[in-house]
Amino acid sequence: MNNYLTVSITTPQKKRVFEGVSSCTAPGTKGSFQILVDHAPLLSQLEIGEIKLESDKGLERYSTSGGFLEVLKNNVSLLLESCEKAEEIDVERAKSALERARKRMQEKSADLDIRRAEAALLRALNRIRIAGKVR
């Protein structure tokens, strides 16, 4: 019996594999959920939020803009639109994105895609929040 999870995170930019993970927490559509060793098979859609990986090395935090997660035999596969390690988030860039999103939403022009503007706002807020947890 394996006492750890193997977690793979794939984005359009790269793939990362993490061995020896004891817990993976992800932002599901109905709230965050945790995957532990020997979890039942699962396929879930993910929302904008935080991914947490716990191992003997400690806790690692990541910001994601959503995607999908699959669990099968202690292998957790995350296929994500984006994923940034908390320590690598450019907070100033996230703050600029937040201001741009707020301005777009205040303009209320005829061609404003409100869902897209709200998603940009939520992504920026999420990145700022997660970066703040490690600084």
Secondary structure by P-SEA (a helix, b strand, c coil): cccbbbbbbbcccbbbbbccccbbbbbccccbbbbccccccbbbbbcbbbbbbbccccbbbbbbcbbbbbbcccbbbbbccccccccccaaaaaaaaaaaaaaaaaacccccaaaaaaaaaaaaaaaaaaaaacc
